[in-house]
Amino acid sequence: MCHRAVQLPDELKKIPTILANCFPINGDFPCVVPDEVQAGEEITTALINKGYRRIAFLNLNEDIIAAKGRKQGVINAFTRHGLPLSNLLIESVIIKQDDGIERSISRESAAKIIDSFKPDAIICGQDPMAMEIYFVAHEKNMVIGDDIGIASFDNWGSIPELLQPNLTTMALPHLQMGRWAMEYLIDLRVDLVHQHLPFKLIKRDSF
């Protein structure tokens, strides 16, 4: 399930309850969620530290929590390193259509972004999107990790290691959130904490 806001029945207040990977709309339950801002800032900083200076961030639907936080993190990294924001392109490329279905960027749109903005690195909102960018880069005879760097989020299943070269991505802290939530209950805590846990950078060979 995605990081999101939820509303729970008051009956759950009668028993020990904590939310994992979501948070209460009214702030009336404790929760543990991924630190989306940290993820965006860390992956961008890793690219900057490798010498990349012109970066396109192909974001998720900007209505969702993950997209907002990661966008802020990417901007934070540019600001912290004193880089001009004119060298940063941020586009929401997973958009909810009129029929309610979310659709990702097309290869044609991705190719236009590469041709017009000429990034030396691309950050993808999720690993399946990165897979599409790999296809576009290969079609342009670009060497990933040399001509262009590619990074992503989620560490989604087998995708990062199936791609060649293997994809560097930020892993969601699913295991850590589950453990943290269980320890909260075992410790009999009652504080209304809104805990953020960091993603983990899984460094591979895509930049």
N, C-alpha and C positions, 0 to 999 in steps of 0.2 A: 504494500500500500504506500501511497505517496505521502510525503510530509504535508500535513494540511490541518486546518481548523475543524473541530468537531463539537457537537453539542450533545451532552450526555444527560440521561434522566437523573433527577435528584435522588432516586432510590439508591444509586451507586455510592452516595455519600455515607450510607449506613455501613459500608464495609470498606476495608482498606483497598484503595484503588490508585493506580498510576497509569498514565497514558504513555505509550511508546510510539515514536515516529509520528505523533500528532499532538495537538495542544487544544485546551478547552477555549471556546470562544469567550466565555465569561471569566476565565482565569480562576475557576473554582475547583480545579483538580491539579495535582502535581503532574509533571510530564518530563519526558526526556526526548530530545529531538536532535537531528544532525545540525551541525554548525555550517550552514550554507555559505555565509560570508567568509569564514575561514577557508572553505574549499576553493572559492573563487580567487581569493587572495593568494593562497599557497600555490595553486597551479600556475597562475600568472607570474608570480615571483620566480618560480622555477624556470619558466620560459625566458624571462628577463635576464636571469642569472646566466643563462646559456647564450646570451647575446641577441635574442630576438627583440626587435624594437617596433615592429609594425604588425599588430595583432588584430585579427578578426574574431570576435566572439559570437558564434551562432547560437543564440540562447533558445530556451524553451518558451512556451507560452508565458508571457510576462504577467499573466493573472495569477500564477501559482507561486507559492512561497519559495520554492527552490530557485526559480528564475530570478526573483527579486533579490534574494540574498546573494546568489552567485554573481549577479551583475554588479552589486555594490562591492563585493570582494575584488572583482577584476578592476574596477575603477580605483579602489583603495590602493592596489598594487602599483598602478600607473602613477598615482599621486605620490605615493611614498618614495618612488624611485625618481621623481621629478621628470617624468616623461610627458610629452604633450598629448593631450587627449585627442588631438587631431590624428594621432597615429593609432588610435583605437576605434575600430568599427564594431558596434553592437547592434545586432539585428535579431529580432524574435522570428525564428523560422519554423517553429511548430505552432501553428495557429488553429484555433477552433473555427471550423467552417459553419455555415448556416444550418447544416444538417446535424450539428453537434459533434461531429467526428473531427479529431485532431489529425492534421496532416503535416508531415515533415517537409523540409526543403527538397525541391527537385534538384536533380543533377544539373539541369540547365541553369537554375538560379544560383547554385553554388559556383558554377563555372563563371558566371557573370561577376560574382563578387570577387573571385580570384583575379579576373581580368581587369576589373575596374579599380579595386582598392589595392591590389597587388600586395597582399600580406606576406610576411615571411613566416608567419605561424598562424594557425587556426585553432581556437578552443571550441569544442563542440559541446552542446548542452547535454548530450547523453551518448553512450557508446554506439547504438545503432546509427545515429546520425554520423558519427565518425566513419563508420563503414562506408557510407555514401560518399563522404569526402575522399576517402582512399580511392574509390573508383574514379572520381573526377581527376584527382592528382595523377593517377596512372594514365588516364586518357590524354592528359597534357604532357605525358612523358616527364613528369616531375618525380624526383627521388625523395621520398618521405624520409625525414631525418637529415636531409642534406639541402635540397632545394626549398623545402618547406617543412616546418615542424607541425605536428598535430597532437593535440591533447584533448582530454575528455573528462567526463564525470560518470560515476556509478560502479565501474568495474563489473560490468553486466555479464554474468555467466561466462561462457567461453569466448565471447567476441574479442576481448583484448588480445588473447594469446593466439587466436586463429588468424588475425590480421598480420600481414607481413609488410614492414617490420612490426613487431608487437607494440600494442598501443599503451602509452603512458596515460594513466587515468587516476582520478581520485575515488577511492573506495568508500562507499557509504558504510557507516559504523553500525550495521544491523546487529551483529553479535554483541557489540559493546552496549548498545541501547538495551537489548534484552537482559544482559547481565546487570546493568545499572538499575533497571527497573525492578528486577528480582531482589537485588540487595537492598533497595529502598524498602520493599515490603518486609523482608527478613529483619531489617533493623528497626521495624515498627515506627518509622518516621511518619510525621503528620504535617510537616511544613509544605507549603504550596510552592515548591521549587519549580522553576522552568529551566531545566538543565540542558545545556548544549554540549554535544560531544563532537570532537573533530573527525573529519574524514582522514584517510591515510593515503598519502601519495604513493602509488605503485609505479615506480620508475621502470620503464622498458626502453624501447629503442626508437620511438617515433619522433623524438627531438633530442 
